[in-house]
Amino acid sequence: MAQSLAQLGIRTLWQVMFGSPPAYTTIPEARVVSGFGLDKPEQEVTHFESPDDAVERIPGLKDGRVFTISGNLTDDNREMIEELAEGTSAVEWKQIIPLPLNQTRYFSAACTGYTEGDYTPGTPIPYQMTWRINRPPSAVAP
């Protein structure tokens, strides 16, 4: 029986280049990644010789979308999450998608925002990081 496509996200790993020496490290306690992808805004290229007096458009340059990662802060991941949030340049990412797709994609993104949730005794502290993709996803490692 084929695996449901709804199950693909369960074992997907989101890794970021981190540490000394730098190595791909799984984002710990990540629960939700949303908005991942890129856009190619249309560019109008109409001119006086356009056929049928119609507007002509072509796809524009690739523009990385903003995506968010939400998770729980722990004693083990707080330093990593805060260091990534305070960074001022793009970092390398690796997305590992398990079978049946069995794909690995590499991209670059910069952190553009960080928020910690409510502090409630006895519950995890949620966080959310916002990232902007700088280099679109590719199967080829940088």
CNS distance restraints for C-alpha pairs under 8 A (distance, minus, plus):
assign (resid   3 and name CA) (resid   7 and name CA) 7.21 0.50 0.50
assign (resid   3 and name CA) (resid 100 and name CA) 7.30 0.50 0.50
assign (resid   4 and name CA) (resid   8 and name CA) 7.47 0.50 0.50
assign (resid   8 and name CA) (resid  12 and name CA) 7.09 0.50 0.50
assign (resid   8 and name CA) (resid  97 and name CA) 7.34 0.50 0.50
assign (resid   8 and name CA) (resid  98 and name CA) 7.01 0.50 0.50
assign (resid   8 and name CA) (resid  99 and name CA) 7.72 0.50 0.50
assign (resid   8 and name CA) (resid 100 and name CA) 7.82 0.50 0.50
assign (resid   9 and name CA) (resid  97 and name CA) 7.52 0.50 0.50
assign (resid  11 and name CA) (resid  97 and name CA) 7.12 0.50 0.50
assign (resid  11 and name CA) (resid  98 and name CA) 6.31 0.50 0.50
assign (resid  12 and name CA) (resid  95 and name CA) 7.06 0.50 0.50
assign (resid  12 and name CA) (resid  96 and name CA) 5.54 0.50 0.50
assign (resid  12 and name CA) (resid  97 and name CA) 4.64 0.50 0.50
assign (resid  12 and name CA) (resid  98 and name CA) 6.08 0.50 0.50
assign (resid  13 and name CA) (resid  26 and name CA) 6.52 0.50 0.50
assign (resid  13 and name CA) (resid  27 and name CA) 7.93 0.50 0.50
assign (resid  13 and name CA) (resid  95 and name CA) 5.75 0.50 0.50
assign (resid  13 and name CA) (resid  96 and name CA) 5.05 0.50 0.50
assign (resid  13 and name CA) (resid  97 and name CA) 6.72 0.50 0.50
assign (resid  14 and name CA) (resid  26 and name CA) 5.71 0.50 0.50
assign (resid  14 and name CA) (resid  27 and name CA) 6.03 0.50 0.50
assign (resid  14 and name CA) (resid  93 and name CA) 7.32 0.50 0.50
assign (resid  14 and name CA) (resid  94 and name CA) 6.10 0.50 0.50
assign (resid  14 and name CA) (resid  95 and name CA) 4.83 0.50 0.50
assign (resid  14 and name CA) (resid  96 and name CA) 6.65 0.50 0.50
assign (resid  15 and name CA) (resid  24 and name CA) 5.51 0.50 0.50
assign (resid  15 and name CA) (resid  25 and name CA) 4.96 0.50 0.50
assign (resid  15 and name CA) (resid  26 and name CA) 4.11 0.50 0.50
assign (resid  15 and name CA) (resid  27 and name CA) 5.69 0.50 0.50
assign (resid  15 and name CA) (resid  93 and name CA) 5.68 0.50 0.50
assign (resid  15 and name CA) (resid  94 and name CA) 5.06 0.50 0.50
assign (resid  15 and name CA) (resid  95 and name CA) 6.26 0.50 0.50
assign (resid  16 and name CA) (resid  23 and name CA) 7.82 0.50 0.50
assign (resid  16 and name CA) (resid  24 and name CA) 5.14 0.50 0.50
assign (resid  16 and name CA) (resid  25 and name CA) 5.36 0.50 0.50
assign (resid  16 and name CA) (resid  26 and name CA) 6.49 0.50 0.50
assign (resid  16 and name CA) (resid  27 and name CA) 6.94 0.50 0.50
assign (resid  16 and name CA) (resid  91 and name CA) 7.04 0.50 0.50
assign (resid  16 and name CA) (resid  92 and name CA) 5.91 0.50 0.50
assign (resid  16 and name CA) (resid  93 and name CA) 4.45 0.50 0.50
assign (resid  16 and name CA) (resid  94 and name CA) 6.27 0.50 0.50
assign (resid  17 and name CA) (resid  22 and name CA) 5.84 0.50 0.50
assign (resid  17 and name CA) (resid  23 and name CA) 5.14 0.50 0.50
assign (resid  17 and name CA) (resid  24 and name CA) 4.39 0.50 0.50
assign (resid  17 and name CA) (resid  25 and name CA) 6.17 0.50 0.50
assign (resid  17 and name CA) (resid  91 and name CA) 6.39 0.50 0.50
assign (resid  17 and name CA) (resid  92 and name CA) 5.37 0.50 0.50
assign (resid  17 and name CA) (resid  93 and name CA) 6.23 0.50 0.50
assign (resid  18 and name CA) (resid  22 and name CA) 5.03 0.50 0.50
assign (resid  18 and name CA) (resid  23 and name CA) 5.61 0.50 0.50
assign (resid  18 and name CA) (resid  24 and name CA) 6.27 0.50 0.50
assign (resid  18 and name CA) (resid  25 and name CA) 6.22 0.50 0.50
assign (resid  19 and name CA) (resid  23 and name CA) 6.43 0.50 0.50
assign (resid  24 and name CA) (resid  93 and name CA) 7.50 0.50 0.50
assign (resid  24 and name CA) (resid  94 and name CA) 7.25 0.50 0.50
assign (resid  28 and name CA) (resid  71 and name CA) 7.99 0.50 0.50
assign (resid  28 and name CA) (resid  77 and name CA) 6.33 0.50 0.50
assign (resid  29 and name CA) (resid  71 and name CA) 5.29 0.50 0.50
assign (resid  29 and name CA) (resid  72 and name CA) 5.43 0.50 0.50
assign (resid  29 and name CA) (resid  73 and name CA) 7.25 0.50 0.50
assign (resid  29 and name CA) (resid  77 and name CA) 7.94 0.50 0.50
assign (resid  30 and name CA) (resid  69 and name CA) 6.62 0.50 0.50
assign (resid  30 and name CA) (resid  70 and name CA) 5.78 0.50 0.50
assign (resid  30 and name CA) (resid  71 and name CA) 4.17 0.50 0.50
assign (resid  30 and name CA) (resid  72 and name CA) 6.79 0.50 0.50
assign (resid  31 and name CA) (resid  69 and name CA) 7.45 0.50 0.50
assign (resid  31 and name CA) (resid  70 and name CA) 5.71 0.50 0.50
assign (resid  31 and name CA) (resid  71 and name CA) 4.85 0.50 0.50
assign (resid  31 and name CA) (resid  72 and name CA) 7.74 0.50 0.50
assign (resid  32 and name CA) (resid  68 and name CA) 7.81 0.50 0.50
assign (resid  32 and name CA) (resid  69 and name CA) 5.71 0.50 0.50
assign (resid  32 and name CA) (resid  70 and name CA) 5.14 0.50 0.50
assign (resid  32 and name CA) (resid  71 and name CA) 6.78 0.50 0.50
assign (resid  33 and name CA) (resid  67 and name CA) 7.00 0.50 0.50
assign (resid  33 and name CA) (resid  68 and name CA) 5.58 0.50 0.50
assign (resid  33 and name CA) (resid  69 and name CA) 4.55 0.50 0.50
assign (resid  33 and name CA) (resid  70 and name CA) 6.52 0.50 0.50
assign (resid  34 and name CA) (resid  67 and name CA) 5.49 0.50 0.50
assign (resid  34 and name CA) (resid  68 and name CA) 5.37 0.50 0.50
assign (resid  34 and name CA) (resid  69 and name CA) 6.74 0.50 0.50
assign (resid  35 and name CA) (resid  65 and name CA) 7.06 0.50 0.50
assign (resid  35 and name CA) (resid  66 and name CA) 6.45 0.50 0.50
assign (resid  35 and name CA) (resid  67 and name CA) 4.51 0.50 0.50
assign (resid  35 and name CA) (resid  68 and name CA) 6.70 0.50 0.50
assign (resid  36 and name CA) (resid  65 and name CA) 6.51 0.50 0.50
assign (resid  36 and name CA) (resid  66 and name CA) 6.96 0.50 0.50
assign (resid  36 and name CA) (resid  67 and name CA) 5.09 0.50 0.50
assign (resid  36 and name CA) (resid  68 and name CA) 7.88 0.50 0.50
assign (resid  37 and name CA) (resid  64 and name CA) 6.45 0.50 0.50
assign (resid  37 and name CA) (resid  65 and name CA) 5.56 0.50 0.50
assign (resid  37 and name CA) (resid  66 and name CA) 7.97 0.50 0.50
assign (resid  37 and name CA) (resid  67 and name CA) 7.84 0.50 0.50
assign (resid  37 and name CA) (resid 133 and name CA) 7.96 0.50 0.50
assign (resid  37 and name CA) (resid 136 and name CA) 7.82 0.50 0.50
assign (resid  38 and name CA) (resid  62 and name CA) 6.51 0.50 0.50
assign (resid  38 and name CA) (resid  63 and name CA) 5.52 0.50 0.50
assign (resid  38 and name CA) (resid  64 and name CA) 4.28 0.50 0.50
assign (resid  38 and name CA) (resid  65 and name CA) 4.81 0.50 0.50
assign (resid  38 and name CA) (resid 133 and name CA) 7.69 0.50 0.50
assign (resid  38 and name CA) (resid 136 and name CA) 6.89 0.50 0.50
assign (resid  39 and name CA) (resid  62 and name CA) 5.85 0.50 0.50
assign (resid  39 and name CA) (resid  63 and name CA) 5.12 0.50 0.50
assign (resid  39 and name CA) (resid  64 and name CA) 6.25 0.50 0.50
assign (resid  39 and name CA) (resid  65 and name CA) 6.54 0.50 0.50
assign (resid  40 and name CA) (resid  59 and name CA) 5.71 0.50 0.50
assign (resid  40 and name CA) (resid  60 and name CA) 4.96 0.50 0.50
assign (resid  40 and name CA) (resid  61 and name CA) 5.53 0.50 0.50
assign (resid  40 and name CA) (resid  62 and name CA) 4.83 0.50 0.50
assign (resid  40 and name CA) (resid  63 and name CA) 6.02 0.50 0.50
assign (resid  41 and name CA) (resid  59 and name CA) 6.09 0.50 0.50
assign (resid  41 and name CA) (resid  60 and name CA) 5.02 0.50 0.50
assign (resid  41 and name CA) (resid  61 and name CA) 7.07 0.50 0.50
assign (resid  41 and name CA) (resid  62 and name CA) 7.77 0.50 0.50
assign (resid  41 and name CA) (resid  63 and name CA) 7.86 0.50 0.50
assign (resid  42 and name CA) (resid  57 and name CA) 6.18 0.50 0.50
assign (resid  42 and name CA) (resid  58 and name CA) 5.72 0.50 0.50
assign (resid  42 and name CA) (resid  59 and name CA) 4.71 0.50 0.50
assign (resid  42 and name CA) (resid  60 and name CA) 5.20 0.50 0.50
assign (resid  43 and name CA) (resid  57 and name CA) 5.44 0.50 0.50
assign (resid  43 and name CA) (resid  58 and name CA) 5.41 0.50 0.50
assign (resid  43 and name CA) (resid  59 and name CA) 6.12 0.50 0.50
assign (resid  43 and name CA) (resid  60 and name CA) 5.56 0.50 0.50
assign (resid  44 and name CA) (resid  55 and name CA) 7.25 0.50 0.50
assign (resid  44 and name CA) (resid  56 and name CA) 5.91 0.50 0.50
assign (resid  44 and name CA) (resid  57 and name CA) 4.40 0.50 0.50
assign (resid  44 and name CA) (resid  58 and name CA) 6.61 0.50 0.50
assign (resid  45 and name CA) (resid  55 and name CA) 7.56 0.50 0.50
assign (resid  45 and name CA) (resid  56 and name CA) 5.42 0.50 0.50
assign (resid  45 and name CA) (resid  57 and name CA) 5.44 0.50 0.50
assign (resid  45 and name CA) (resid  58 and name CA) 7.01 0.50 0.50
assign (resid  46 and name CA) (resid  50 and name CA) 6.00 0.50 0.50
assign (resid  46 and name CA) (resid  54 and name CA) 7.54 0.50 0.50
assign (resid  46 and name CA) (resid  55 and name CA) 5.23 0.50 0.50
assign (resid  46 and name CA) (resid  56 and name CA) 4.84 0.50 0.50
assign (resid  46 and name CA) (resid  57 and name CA) 7.08 0.50 0.50
assign (resid  48 and name CA) (resid  53 and name CA) 7.86 0.50 0.50
assign (resid  49 and name CA) (resid  53 and name CA) 7.71 0.50 0.50
assign (resid  50 and name CA) (resid  54 and name CA) 6.31 0.50 0.50
assign (resid  50 and name CA) (resid  55 and name CA) 7.25 0.50 0.50
assign (resid  50 and name CA) (resid  56 and name CA) 7.08 0.50 0.50
assign (resid  62 and name CA) (resid 136 and name CA) 7.38 0.50 0.50
assign (resid  63 and name CA) (resid 133 and name CA) 7.75 0.50 0.50
assign (resid  63 and name CA) (resid 134 and name CA) 7.63 0.50 0.50
assign (resid  63 and name CA) (resid 136 and name CA) 7.80 0.50 0.50
assign (resid  64 and name CA) (resid 132 and name CA) 6.33 0.50 0.50
assign (resid  64 and name CA) (resid 133 and name CA) 4.36 0.50 0.50
assign (resid  64 and name CA) (resid 134 and name CA) 5.78 0.50 0.50
assign (resid  64 and name CA) (resid 135 and name CA) 6.95 0.50 0.50
assign (resid  64 and name CA) (resid 136 and name CA) 6.20 0.50 0.50
assign (resid  65 and name CA) (resid 132 and name CA) 5.88 0.50 0.50
assign (resid  65 and name CA) (resid 133 and name CA) 5.77 0.50 0.50
assign (resid  66 and name CA) (resid 130 and name CA) 6.77 0.50 0.50
assign (resid  66 and name CA) (resid 131 and name CA) 5.47 0.50 0.50
assign (resid  66 and name CA) (resid 132 and name CA) 4.41 0.50 0.50
assign (resid  66 and name CA) (resid 133 and name CA) 6.43 0.50 0.50
assign (resid  67 and name CA) (resid 130 and name CA) 5.81 0.50 0.50
assign (resid  67 and name CA) (resid 131 and name CA) 5.35 0.50 0.50
assign (resid  67 and name CA) (resid 132 and name CA) 6.49 0.50 0.50
assign (resid  67 and name CA) (resid 133 and name CA) 7.83 0.50 0.50
assign (resid  68 and name CA) (resid 128 and name CA) 6.60 0.50 0.50
assign (resid  68 and name CA) (resid 129 and name CA) 5.49 0.50 0.50
assign (resid  68 and name CA) (resid 130 and name CA) 4.46 0.50 0.50
assign (resid  68 and name CA) (resid 131 and name CA) 6.11 0.50 0.50
assign (resid  69 and name CA) (resid 128 and name CA) 5.58 0.50 0.50
assign (resid  69 and name CA) (resid 129 and name CA) 5.25 0.50 0.50
assign (resid  69 and name CA) (resid 130 and name CA) 6.62 0.50 0.50
assign (resid  70 and name CA) (resid 126 and name CA) 7.14 0.50 0.50
assign (resid  70 and name CA) (resid 127 and name CA) 5.61 0.50 0.50
assign (resid  70 and name CA) (resid 128 and name CA) 4.32 0.50 0.50
assign (resid  70 and name CA) (resid 129 and name CA) 6.49 0.50 0.50
assign (resid  71 and name CA) (resid 126 and name CA) 5.61 0.50 0.50
assign (resid  71 and name CA) (resid 127 and name CA) 5.47 0.50 0.50
assign (resid  71 and name CA) (resid 128 and name CA) 6.59 0.50 0.50
assign (resid  72 and name CA) (resid 124 and name CA) 5.89 0.50 0.50
assign (resid  72 and name CA) (resid 125 and name CA) 5.50 0.50 0.50
assign (resid  72 and name CA) (resid 126 and name CA) 4.42 0.50 0.50
assign (resid  72 and name CA) (resid 127 and name CA) 5.86 0.50 0.50
assign (resid  73 and name CA) (resid  77 and name CA) 6.24 0.50 0.50
assign (resid  73 and name CA) (resid  78 and name CA) 5.64 0.50 0.50
assign (resid  73 and name CA) (resid 124 and name CA) 6.78 0.50 0.50
assign (resid  73 and name CA) (resid 125 and name CA) 5.40 0.50 0.50
assign (resid  73 and name CA) (resid 126 and name CA) 6.02 0.50 0.50
assign (resid  73 and name CA) (resid 127 and name CA) 6.44 0.50 0.50
assign (resid  74 and name CA) (resid  78 and name CA) 5.77 0.50 0.50
assign (resid  74 and name CA) (resid 124 and name CA) 7.59 0.50 0.50
assign (resid  74 and name CA) (resid 125 and name CA) 7.67 0.50 0.50
assign (resid  75 and name CA) (resid  79 and name CA) 8.00 0.50 0.50
assign (resid  77 and name CA) (resid  81 and name CA) 6.13 0.50 0.50
assign (resid  78 and name CA) (resid  82 and name CA) 6.04 0.50 0.50
assign (resid  79 and name CA) (resid  83 and name CA) 6.03 0.50 0.50
assign (resid  80 and name CA) (resid  84 and name CA) 6.16 0.50 0.50
assign (resid  81 and name CA) (resid  85 and name CA) 6.14 0.50 0.50
assign (resid  82 and name CA) (resid  86 and name CA) 6.15 0.50 0.50
assign (resid  83 and name CA) (resid  87 and name CA) 6.25 0.50 0.50
assign (resid  84 and name CA) (resid 111 and name CA) 7.08 0.50 0.50
assign (resid  85 and name CA) (resid 111 and name CA) 5.83 0.50 0.50
assign (resid  85 and name CA) (resid 112 and name CA) 7.70 0.50 0.50
assign (resid  85 and name CA) (resid 113 and name CA) 6.85 0.50 0.50
assign (resid  85 and name CA) (resid 114 and name CA) 6.01 0.50 0.50
assign (resid  85 and name CA) (resid 129 and name CA) 7.13 0.50 0.50
assign (resid  86 and name CA) (resid 111 and name CA) 7.87 0.50 0.50
assign (resid  87 and name CA) (resid 110 and name CA) 7.91 0.50 0.50
assign (resid  87 and name CA) (resid 111 and name CA) 7.04 0.50 0.50
assign (resid  88 and name CA) (resid 110 and name CA) 7.42 0.50 0.50
assign (resid  88 and name CA) (resid 111 and name CA) 7.63 0.50 0.50
assign (resid  89 and name CA) (resid 110 and name CA) 5.85 0.50 0.50
assign (resid  89 and name CA) (resid 111 and name CA) 7.87 0.50 0.50
assign (resid  90 and name CA) (resid 108 and name CA) 6.07 0.50 0.50
assign (resid  90 and name CA) (resid 109 and name CA) 4.92 0.50 0.50
assign (resid  90 and name CA) (resid 110 and name CA) 3.98 0.50 0.50
assign (resid  90 and name CA) (resid 111 and name CA) 7.22 0.50 0.50
assign (resid  90 and name CA) (resid 134 and name CA) 7.24 0.50 0.50
assign (resid  91 and name CA) (resid 108 and name CA) 5.56 0.50 0.50
assign (resid  91 and name CA) (resid 109 and name CA) 5.65 0.50 0.50
assign (resid  91 and name CA) (resid 110 and name CA) 6.18 0.50 0.50
assign (resid  92 and name CA) (resid 106 and name CA) 7.32 0.50 0.50
assign (resid  92 and name CA) (resid 107 and name CA) 6.04 0.50 0.50
assign (resid  92 and name CA) (resid 108 and name CA) 4.59 0.50 0.50
assign (resid  92 and name CA) (resid 109 and name CA) 6.72 0.50 0.50
assign (resid  93 and name CA) (resid 106 and name CA) 5.66 0.50 0.50
assign (resid  93 and name CA) (resid 107 and name CA) 5.26 0.50 0.50
assign (resid  93 and name CA) (resid 108 and name CA) 5.69 0.50 0.50
assign (resid  93 and name CA) (resid 109 and name CA) 7.21 0.50 0.50
assign (resid  94 and name CA) (resid 104 and name CA) 6.87 0.50 0.50
assign (resid  94 and name CA) (resid 105 and name CA) 5.70 0.50 0.50
assign (resid  94 and name CA) (resid 106 and name CA) 4.57 0.50 0.50
assign (resid  94 and name CA) (resid 107 and name CA) 6.56 0.50 0.50
assign (resid  95 and name CA) (resid 104 and name CA) 5.59 0.50 0.50
assign (resid  95 and name CA) (resid 105 and name CA) 5.15 0.50 0.50
assign (resid  95 and name CA) (resid 106 and name CA) 6.41 0.50 0.50
assign (resid  96 and name CA) (resid 102 and name CA) 7.63 0.50 0.50
assign (resid  96 and name CA) (resid 103 and name CA) 6.09 0.50 0.50
assign (resid  96 and name CA) (resid 104 and name CA) 4.54 0.50 0.50
assign (resid  96 and name CA) (resid 105 and name CA) 6.65 0.50 0.50
assign (resid  97 and name CA) (resid 101 and name CA) 6.55 0.50 0.50
assign (resid  97 and name CA) (resid 102 and name CA) 5.49 0.50 0.50
assign (resid  97 and name CA) (resid 103 and name CA) 5.12 0.50 0.50
assign (resid  97 and name CA) (resid 104 and name CA) 6.10 0.50 0.50
assign (resid  98 and name CA) (resid 102 and name CA) 4.65 0.50 0.50
assign (resid  98 and name CA) (resid 103 and name CA) 6.78 0.50 0.50
assign (resid  99 and name CA) (resid 103 and name CA) 7.94 0.50 0.50
assign (resid 103 and name CA) (resid 139 and name CA) 7.62 0.50 0.50
assign (resid 104 and name CA) (resid 139 and name CA) 6.01 0.50 0.50
assign (resid 105 and name CA) (resid 137 and name CA) 5.66 0.50 0.50
assign (resid 105 and name CA) (resid 138 and name CA) 5.18 0.50 0.50
assign (resid 105 and name CA) (resid 139 and name CA) 4.68 0.50 0.50
assign (resid 105 and name CA) (resid 140 and name CA) 7.21 0.50 0.50
assign (resid 105 and name CA) (resid 141 and name CA) 7.76 0.50 0.50
assign (resid 106 and name CA) (resid 137 and name CA) 5.29 0.50 0.50
assign (resid 106 and name CA) (resid 138 and name CA) 5.28 0.50 0.50
assign (resid 106 and name CA) (resid 139 and name CA) 6.19 0.50 0.50
assign (resid 106 and name CA) (resid 140 and name CA) 6.71 0.50 0.50
assign (resid 106 and name CA) (resid 141 and name CA) 5.82 0.50 0.50
assign (resid 106 and name CA) (resid 142 and name CA) 7.30 0.50 0.50
assign (resid 107 and name CA) (resid 133 and name CA) 7.27 0.50 0.50
assign (resid 107 and name CA) (resid 134 and name CA) 7.58 0.50 0.50
assign (resid 107 and name CA) (resid 135 and name CA) 5.41 0.50 0.50
assign (resid 107 and name CA) (resid 136 and name CA) 5.58 0.50 0.50
assign (resid 107 and name CA) (resid 137 and name CA) 4.57 0.50 0.50
assign (resid 107 and name CA) (resid 138 and name CA) 6.49 0.50 0.50
assign (resid 108 and name CA) (resid 133 and name CA) 5.87 0.50 0.50
assign (resid 108 and name CA) (resid 134 and name CA) 5.35 0.50 0.50
assign (resid 108 and name CA) (resid 135 and name CA) 4.92 0.50 0.50
assign (resid 108 and name CA) (resid 136 and name CA) 7.15 0.50 0.50
assign (resid 108 and name CA) (resid 137 and name CA) 7.84 0.50 0.50
assign (resid 109 and name CA) (resid 131 and name CA) 6.03 0.50 0.50
assign (resid 109 and name CA) (resid 132 and name CA) 5.28 0.50 0.50
assign (resid 109 and name CA) (resid 133 and name CA) 4.17 0.50 0.50
assign (resid 109 and name CA) (resid 134 and name CA) 5.06 0.50 0.50
assign (resid 109 and name CA) (resid 135 and name CA) 6.96 0.50 0.50
assign (resid 110 and name CA) (resid 131 and name CA) 5.39 0.50 0.50
assign (resid 110 and name CA) (resid 132 and name CA) 5.40 0.50 0.50
assign (resid 110 and name CA) (resid 133 and name CA) 6.66 0.50 0.50
assign (resid 110 and name CA) (resid 134 and name CA) 7.07 0.50 0.50
assign (resid 111 and name CA) (resid 129 and name CA) 6.99 0.50 0.50
assign (resid 111 and name CA) (resid 130 and name CA) 5.80 0.50 0.50
assign (resid 111 and name CA) (resid 131 and name CA) 4.34 0.50 0.50
assign (resid 111 and name CA) (resid 132 and name CA) 6.51 0.50 0.50
assign (resid 112 and name CA) (resid 129 and name CA) 7.70 0.50 0.50
assign (resid 112 and name CA) (resid 130 and name CA) 5.46 0.50 0.50
assign (resid 112 and name CA) (resid 131 and name CA) 5.36 0.50 0.50
assign (resid 112 and name CA) (resid 132 and name CA) 6.67 0.50 0.50
assign (resid 113 and name CA) (resid 129 and name CA) 5.68 0.50 0.50
assign (resid 113 and name CA) (resid 130 and name CA) 4.86 0.50 0.50
assign (resid 113 and name CA) (resid 131 and name CA) 7.08 0.50 0.50
assign (resid 114 and name CA) (resid 127 and name CA) 7.34 0.50 0.50
assign (resid 114 and name CA) (resid 128 and name CA) 5.76 0.50 0.50
assign (resid 114 and name CA) (resid 129 and name CA) 4.49 0.50 0.50
assign (resid 114 and name CA) (resid 130 and name CA) 6.28 0.50 0.50
assign (resid 115 and name CA) (resid 127 and name CA) 5.61 0.50 0.50
assign (resid 115 and name CA) (resid 128 and name CA) 5.24 0.50 0.50
assign (resid 115 and name CA) (resid 129 and name CA) 6.54 0.50 0.50
assign (resid 116 and name CA) (resid 125 and name CA) 7.04 0.50 0.50
assign (resid 116 and name CA) (resid 126 and name CA) 5.89 0.50 0.50
assign (resid 116 and name CA) (resid 127 and name CA) 4.35 0.50 0.50
assign (resid 116 and name CA) (resid 128 and name CA) 6.50 0.50 0.50
assign (resid 117 and name CA) (resid 125 and name CA) 6.08 0.50 0.50
assign (resid 117 and name CA) (resid 126 and name CA) 4.96 0.50 0.50
assign (resid 117 and name CA) (resid 127 and name CA) 5.73 0.50 0.50
assign (resid 117 and name CA) (resid 128 and name CA) 7.98 0.50 0.50
assign (resid 118 and name CA) (resid 125 and name CA) 6.59 0.50 0.50
assign (resid 118 and name CA) (resid 126 and name CA) 7.26 0.50 0.50
assign (resid 119 and name CA) (resid 123 and name CA) 7.80 0.50 0.50
assign (resid 119 and name CA) (resid 124 and name CA) 7.95 0.50 0.50
assign (resid 119 and name CA) (resid 125 and name CA) 5.91 0.50 0.50
assign (resid 120 and name CA) (resid 124 and name CA) 7.72 0.50 0.50
assign (resid 120 and name CA) (resid 125 and name CA) 7.50 0.50 0.50
